[in-house]
Every structure is written in C-alpha cells, then in structure tokens.
Amino acid sequence: MPHKFKISAAKNGEFIAKFGYNAETMVWSENYKSKASAQNCIDSLKKNAPGAAVFDLTKGEEGKGYRFEIVASKDGQTFVRFVAANGEPMVRSETYKSKSSARNCITSLKERGPKADTVDEA
C-alpha cells in the first residue's frame, strides 16, 4: 500500500509522526520526546480521523471534538490541521493553492489512514 505512516527521528533525539503517499509527506506531527508518543499519535489518527468532521475556518466554521480544519495560511493558500478532542493540533499539512487539494489530503487520511502500515525509520 503506497499510503503509510512513518515514525522518523527529529532534532534532539525526538520523534515525529508522518503520513504520506509514496515519497510525499502529506501531514506531520509536532516533535515527541518518545517513539511511543509518536506511535500514540498515529494510533489516534487511525482511530479518530475516519469519523472526524471537517470545518473550513476560512468560512468562519468552528467545531469541537476530533476534527479536520481547513486553515488560511499567511500567503493566501490553505493547509489542513487535524485537532484532538482537547483542542490540541495533532498534525498539519503543507500549504495548498486550492481548497480541493486540502480536501483531497483529508480524504486520503480518512479513507486510507486506518489501514496504512506504519514504518519505523527512527
């Protein structure tokens, strides 16, 4: 399966969780102090992303619970954030010129994330 999660080494002995397609990283997490925390992020995405609502913050939409947010970047493009029920962002995407590309990113994570393999590159 070309979609996969990766746990990669980050700065200062920390770890980062990523989801991507082939060689392209679609979303990535903050740095975690332990590999187990990066794995917990992945496990939560697999469990909670498929049923998460999507809110377009560029249109003033707001939501609670596990959710995807489409956010305006400073340069007028958009990016995707997946937010946990406690309001903390778990992962974010690159910026996209079109909202349809941002929505495609969300669809990939919702539909392909739960069955995606996890590769430990750390």
N, C-alpha and C positions, 0 to 999 in steps of 0.2 A: 504494500500500500504506500503510495507516494506521500500521503499526509502523515506527519509524525510529530510527536513531542520530543524534545531534546532537553537534557539537563547538561548545561555547559559550565565550565569554570569561568568565574568572573574575577574582578580585582580582589586583592587582599584575601585570597583563599575562600571567597564566597562563591555562590552558585546562582545560576539564572535558569528559569524555565522558558522554553520557546515552543511555538507551534508553527509548523511550516509545511510547504508543499515543495517537494524535490529540494533544491538548494535555497529556496526563497523563504526567509523568516517572515511570517505573517503577523504574529504577535509575540511579545516578550514580557517577562515579569520584572519586578524590581530585583535587586540582589538579595539573596538569602544567606544567612550565616552557615546553614547546614544543608546538605544534599536532601535530607529528609523533608525540610521545609519546602524546597523546590518541588519535590515529589508530591507533597500535600497540595500545592498549588495546582499541579497537573490533575491530581485525583479530583479536586473540587471542580475544575473546569469540565472534566469528563462527565461528572455527575450533574452539575448545575447549569451548564451552558445550553444544553438542548431545549430546555423549557423556559429559558430566560426571555423576558420581554425586551423589546428594542425601543429605545427612546431617542428621538432626534433633538438634541439640545439646541441645535441651530434654529429650530422652530419653537423653542420655548417649552418643549415637552419635559416632564420630570417624572421620575418613578422611584420606587423603593424595592427592596429585595434584590436578589441576584438579577443583574440586568446588563444589557449592552447599551452603551451610549455612543451616539454619533456626535462628535465634538468638532467645533470650528478651530482650526489652527491659526496662528498669527498671520500666516501668509494667505489666508482665504481658502485654504484647502480643508479637508476633513480627515479625522482619524477616528478609530474605534477604541473604546475602553470597555473592558468587562469589569463590573463592580460587584463586590461581595455584598451580602445582606447587611453587613455592618457599615457599609458606605465606603469601604477602602477599595481603591482600584487594584485589581489583581494583575491584569495585563493590558497592554496598549499596542496599537498597530503603527505602522508607518503612516505618513500622510498620503492622501489620495486626492487627485484632481476632481474626481466625480464621486457623488454620494453612492452611485450604483456600485462602484468598486469597493467602497466601505461596506455596503450591504453584502457584497459577494464574500468579503472576508468573514462577516458574521455568519453567513450561511455555511461556509466551509467549517468553521469551528463548531457550529450547532450540529451539523449533519455528519461530519467526518471525525470530529474530535473524540467522541465516545469510544470508537473502535480503533483509534490510531495507536500504533505501537509507541513505546517510549524508549528512546535511545540514550544511554548514559555516556556522554562524551567527556565528562569531568575526570 
